[in-house]
């Protein structure tokens, strides 16, 4: 997954985040517990249903799944959201195969943006930053506005369509 991350049009901080997320190197509570920095893993700060892990935060959490669905639907993509029984990397790899080769780089950028936004929302909840906590609709709007800005900065229009 090195090429999709590093060749995307995302800013460097998002690429570094994506690389760390795919390597499971983000400091979630399960990782802190594995390293002896806390006794037990905490539940997800967004849904309070499952353990705070990278895969849960970015693809399994109901909040994350609604954000994925909303973003992909509003962009007119026919791709399915990440399923609970698969991790983000496997879903990303399979979804890329359904796209035309020329659309993959834009899709990679969108995946990094959504994952980055979900991580920021998780952190807003963990650290009690009430001004930055958004509903799913607000998060979807935020992702799509940012995606439009990145698109404008590149001077083009992106399409994320399945292969024909």
N, C-alpha and C positions, 0 to 999 in steps of 0.2 A: 504493500500500500504506500510505498514511498513516493512513487510518481504521482498518484492522484493528489496527495497532500502537497508536495513541494511544487508541482506544476500548476496548481490552481491559481486563480486570480485573487485569492484572499490576501489580506495584509499579513506580514511576517508573524505578528503575535498570534494570529489565528492558525497559521500553519504550524507553529511551535506547539500550540495547545492541541491541535489535531494529532500531531505526532505523539505527544505525551499520552493523549487519551487512547490512541490505538495500542500503545505499549503498556497501558494500565499503570501509568506513572503519575496520575493525578492524586492529590492528597485527599482522598475520600476517607470516611471513618473506617472502612474495612482495611484500608492500607495502613492507616495509623495504628490500628489494633494489631495487625501482623507485625509491625515494627516495634511493638511494645510501647507506643506513645499514648495509648488509652486502653482501658480494660475491655470494653465490649464495643462492637460496631453500633453506631446510631442508626435509627431508621431514616429513610429518605425525608429530607426537610420539606419537600414539596407535597408528597402524598401520605407520608407516615405509614406506608403499608409494608415496604420491604427494606432490606438493608441498603445503606448508602454505598453503592458501588458505581463504577464508571458505566458499566452496561445498563444498570437500572436508570441512572440519571439521564443518560443520553438516548436510550431507546425503549426501555421496558416500562418506565413510569407512565401512568395514565396521562399526566400533564404533558410529558414529552410526546407521547403518541398523538395527542390531540393537536399539538403544535406541528408535528410532522404532517399529519393529515391536512390541517388547514393550509399550510404553506404549499404542499404539493397540489392540493385541489385548486387553490386560487391561481396557481401558475399554469393550470391546465394540464398537468402531468397525469398520466394514467398509472404511474408507479404506485405500488402498495407501500404503506408505512412499515417500519421495522416491526417484526412480530416478536412476541414475548419469548419465544423459544430460540431466537437467534441473536447474536451479538451485532453491534453496529458494523464491524468490519465485514462480516459475512454478508449482511444485507447490502452494504455499500457496493461490495464486489459484484453481487448478483444484479443489483439495480443498474450498475454501469453497463453490464452486458446487454441490457435491453435498450440502450440508447445508441444513437448513431455515433460514430467515432468523433465527429466534429462537435457534438453536444456534450461530450463527457467532461471536458474541462470546466464548463460552466456548471454542470451538475456537481462536480467536486467542490466548487466554490460555494454552492448553496448548502451542501452537506456540512462543510466547515462552519459556515455562518450559523446555521441552525444549532449545531452542537455547541458553538461558542456562546450563543444566546441562552441556551438551556443551562449551561454551566454558570453563566452570570446570574441567572434567575435562582439557581440552587444556592449560590453564594449570598445573594440578597436575603434569602430566607434563613440560611445558617447564621449569618452575622447580624440579623435583625435590622437590615436597612429597609425600612418601610417605604421610603420614596421610590425605591427601585423594584419593588415587588409588583409584578404585572399579572393580570389575568391571562388566560390562554389567548383570548381575542387580541388583547393589547400586545402580547408577545408575537403573535402572528403578524400583526400590523407592523410592529417594530422590525421584524426580520425582513418583511417585504419592502419596507421603506429603505432599509440599509442595503438590501440587494439592488434596489433601483439606483441608489447612489453609487454603488460599486459599478453597476452597468454604465451609468452616465460617465463615470470617471474613465472607463475604457472606451467610451465613444461609440457604443454599439448596442444592439438589442440582442438579448439572449433568449434562446428557446430551449426548453428541456422537454423534448418529445420522444416517445418510444420509436424504435426503429420501425421502418415500414417494409 
